[in-house]
Amino acid sequence: MGSVQKRPDGKWRARYRDPSGREHARHFRRKLDAQRWLDTQEVAKTRGEWLNPALARVPVSEWAGQWLAGQSQLKASTRERYEGLLRRHVLPRWGSMPLASITHADVVGWIAELTASGLSASTVRHAHRVFAMLLGLAVRDGRLSRNPAERVPLPRVRRVDKRFLDHDQVAELAGAAGPYRLVVLVLAYCGLRFGELAALRVRRVDLLRRRLEVAESVTEVAGRVVFGTPKTHQRRWVPLPRSLAAELGAELVGKRPDDLVFTSPEGGPLRINNFRTRCFDPAAARAGLPGLTPHELRHTAASLAVSAGANVKAVQRLLGHASASMTLDVYSGLFDDDLEAVADLLDVGAERARADQVRTAAPKSALRRTARGTGQGR
């Protein structure tokens, strides 16, 4: 048990021993405050909730480095994004502060400041997520009793209307793309992410089965090209329309199995920024589609697949989404026609049932009339 004693200078010293036997003490002006603090520590020890206060005195900058170093599962591009959020938004505000001094109200105020500074809602939410994750590790590590970044009001992200091209627009865009015509067509009809297309190798193209195996993705990190797994870390097979098979086969002639199918003019992997500047953006402008992005061709693939009769599971597999619910969250509007089709089928079933009732009711009426005429109905 702890104790509260009065010191010669008039202050009250409360002290106790932690579960490891180490002594801790604090000084107060009033005995009541000293006793309350001591009682709190004893109750925490009894419940197994006691935290070593020294562990919470580490500054956020030091803890952020330790947290990031432990995120071995992150892709290189995600790690770079987290580092940027820490450097630009988290550490300037919290870096010198110890973990123990962060309050929920402070975090709420920080989010309000970021929002008022003109940052997009998406950036604010990402900065908050990084901060909340590093504080969450502090909770699990026994440095904080709770996460002060939880349940913080965040700005709403406004949904941007997706743009879907029809077949004619795809053909016009592909024609305007010159030597990268086939790149546009594969993006628009196979639903690959740009990084997946840029990492596609010859040995992953099966022309007999008309399938593309998506097993790699490439991204640019700090000026370097980095190959890794696709976004969901899952391989998938994507159908290749028959109209593209012959053209893609001609693209593979003379290439080795590990060669990239599509390359830059210099022979290296396609880089999204260079591709847009040199080819895609000018082609979109010539096709009357200014502002179009390569990722909108992925949306187009989903739209064209649904219009061709694909169900949600087929679209999920095509795009490599983690679940069908995710596909519905992103493309729910594309399936409105399915709801109308369901209603039409229900109408057909209801009309058939009414027709059956009419047919079966007529003979019964005739039998009743016959019975009345012979006297058997009495």
N, C-alpha and C positions, 0 to 999 in steps of 0.2 A: 504494500500500500504506500501511497505517497504521503507527503506531509506539507503543512503550511506553517511557516515560522516568520516571526517579525525580526527584521534586521536592525542593527544599531542606527541606521540612517532613517528609520521609520517605515521603510517599504516592507512589503510582505513577499517572501520567497516561497513559491510552490515548486515542489520537485517530486519526481517519480522515476522509476526504472522501466525501460522499455522491455519488450519480450526477450531481448538478448542480454538483459542485465545492465545495459548502459544507462547512466543517470542523465536526466534532462531537467532543466530548471528555467523558470521565468519569474520576473519581479513585477509586482503590481503596487499601486498606491493604496488600494483598498483590499482588505482581507476577503471581502465577498467576491471580488473579481478573481482573486487568486484561487479561491475554493472552487468557483465555477469552472475555471480553466482546468484545474486538476481533476474535477469530476468528469469533465468531457474526455480527458485522456484515458482515465480509468475505464469508462464505459466503452470507448473505442477498443481498448485492449481486450476487454471481455468479449466483445462481439467479433473480434478478429479483424477490425477495420482500422486499426492504428497505422498511421503513416509516419515514417521518419521525416521530420521537418527539414533535415539537411538535404534530403534528396530533391525537395521541391525548390531549393535555392539555386539550382542550375539555371543559367540564363537561356532564353529561348534560342538564341543563335547557336549555342553549343548543342542544345537538345535537337534542334532542327537538322544539324549536320549528322548527328547520330541516327536520327530517324531515317533520313534519306539514304544513308549508307546501308541500312538494313533492308531497303526495298529492292531486293535482288530480283523480284519477279517482274519489274517494270521493263517495258520496251525502251530502247534508247531514246525514241522520240518523246515518250511520256516522261521519262526522267528529265530530259531537257526542258520540257514544259513546266514540270514541278520546280526545277531549279530557277527558271525565270520568274515564276510566281512568288517564290520565296524572296528572290533578290529584289524584285520591283515593288511588291506589295506587303509581304508579311514581315520581313526582317526590318525594314525602315521604321515600322511602328512598334514591333515587339522584341526585336533582337536583343536589346540590353536588359530587358525585364526578366526577373526570375519567374519560373512557372507559378510559384505560389501567389504572386501578386496579381495574376490575371483574373478579372471578374467577368461575370456574364454581361453586366451592364457595359463594361469597357468594350467587349466584343461587339455588342449591339451598336455602340457609338462608332466603332471602326467601320462596320459595314455601311452605316449611314454616311460616313465621310467618303468612303470609296465611291458610293453611288452618286453623291453630290459632286464629286470631282469630274464626272462625265464618263467614267468607265462604263462599258456595256454591262448589262445584267449578267451575261454569260461569264465575263471576266471576273466580276465580283463573286459570283457563286463558285467559280473555280478556285479563287484565292481563299475563300472561306473553307472550301473542302480540304485544301492542303493544310490549313491551320488546324482544322478540326481533327484531321487524321494524326498529326503529330502530337496534339494534346490527348487524343485517344490512346496513343501508345504510352503516354505519361501516366494515364489512369491504370492501364494494364500492368505497368511496371511498378506500381505502388508509390508513385510520386505525387499524384493528385487523387482526391477522393471522388471527384466528378469532373466531367468535361465542361468547362465554361463556354465552349463554342456550340454546344448542343442547343437545339430549339431556338435558334436566332432567326428573326424575320429576315428573309432574303428577297431581293427584287425579282419580279417575275420576268421570265424570258419571253419576249413576244415571238410567236410562231411566224415564220416567214413562209408565204405561200410557195409551194413547190412548183416548178415548171416541168411539164411533161411534153415531149415532142411527139408528133405523129410520124408515120412512116415517111411521108413526103419531106418533112423538115429534117429528119435524120439523113435522108438521101442528099438533100441540098447541102447540109453541113459537111457530110463526108466528101462530096464533090469539091467543096471549097477548101478542104484540108490538104489537097495535093498529095504528096507522098505519104501522108499519114491518114489517108482515107480509111484504110483497114483498121487503124487504131480506133477511130470514131465508131465504126460499125461494130467492132467487138465490144466496146464499152456500152453502146446503146442496146445491143441485143443479147449480151451475155451477163450484164450486171456486175462486172468486176469493179472493184475499187481501183483507182489509178495505180496505186502502189502494187496491187496484185497483178495488173496487166504488165507493168514495167518489169516485174520479176518473173514473168512467165517464161519457162525454158522449153526448148524444142521437145525434150523427152516427156513433157507433161501434156503434149497435144496428141490425142488419139483420134486420127482422122477416120478410121474404120467405124468406131463407135460414135463419132462426132461428139467428143467430150473434151473438156479442158480440165485438168487437175489444178486446183488452186491450193498450193502448198507453201508458197513464199510470198513475202511482200517486201518492198524496198521503200525506204524513206530517206530524206536528207536531214542529217543532224549536224549542226555547226559546220556546214559546208562539206561534210563527208556523206558518202552513200553507204547506208547500212541495210543489210539484208536480215530479215527475221521471219517469224511466223505471221500468218494473217491476223487480223484484228481479234478474232475470237479464239486464236490458237488452234483452230480446227481446220483440217483439210476438207475440201469438198470437190465434187465433180459437177461441172457446169455444162449444160447442153449447148452444142454449137449448131446453129441453124444450117440446114443443108446449103442455103444460098451463099454461105461464107466459107464452107469447107474447102472448096476447090481453090478459092483465092488465098486462103490461109496456107494450104498445102504448097502453093507456088512460093509463098514467103519463106518456107522452110528449106527450100532447095539449096544444097551446098552448105548447110549449117550442121554443126555437130550436136549431139544430144544435149550437152550442157550449155550450149549457146543460148543467149536470150533471143526470143522471137522478135521483139521490137527494140530498137536501139536508137540512140541519138545520131545526128549526122557524123559525130566524131567516133562512133562505134561503142560508146559506153552506155550505161543504163539511162533510160529516159528520166529526166528530172522535171517535176511538176511545174516549177516556176519557169524554167527555160522553155518547156513545151507550150505553156500558155502564152508566153511573150512572143515566141517565134512562130507558132502555128495556130493554136486553138483560138485565141482571142481574135486575131485577124480573120480567121475562117468564120467565126460566129458573126462577126460584123458583116462580112460579105454575104452571109446567108440570111441576114435580117434578124439575127438573134443576139444583139449586143448584151453583154453582161452575163451570158450563159457560162456556166462552169462545167468542167469535166465531170464533177460529181452529179450534176443534174442529168447526165446520161445514164447514171445508175438508177435514178428515179424513173427515167424514161423506160428502162428495161423492165422495171416493175409494172409500170402502166401498160406497156405493150403486152406483157405476159398475161395480166389480168384481163385485158380486152380480148385476148385470144382464148380465154376460158380457164386459165390456171387458177387453182384454188390457193388458199392462204398458205398451206403447207408446202405447196410447190414453189411459191414465191419465196418462202422462208429458206428453202434449200438452195434456190437459185442465188439469193443474195448473201447467204451465209450468216443469217441472223441467229442469235442464240436460242430464240424461241419464237413460236408463232404469235404469241402475244406481243412481242416486240415488233413484228412485222405489221400487226394490226394497229399498234400505237403509231407507227410511222406512216402507214399507208391506208388507214381506215377508210378514207374517202373513196379509194379506188374500188372498194367492195360494196358501195351503195347499190350498184346494179344487181348484185347478188341478192340483196334484200328484196328488191322489186321482183326478181325471179321467184323467190320463195313465196311472196304474196300471190303471184300469178298461179303457182302450182297449188297453193291452198284454195284459190278460187276454183281451179279445175276439179279438185277433190270435192269441194262443197257442192258444185253444180252436179257432179256425177251422183252424189248421195241424194240430192233432191230429185233427180230424174228417177233413181231407183225407187224412191218412196212413191212417186206418182204411179209407176208401173205396177207396184205391188198393191197399191190402194184400189186401183180400178177393178180388178177381179173380185175383191172382197165386196165392193159395192154391188156388183152384178149378182153375186151369190145371195146377198140380203134381199134384193128385189125379187129373185126367183123364189126364195123361201116364202116371202109374203104372198106371192101369187098362188102358191099351192097350199097355203094355210099352215105350213110347217114352222112358220116363224112365231106362232102363238105359243 
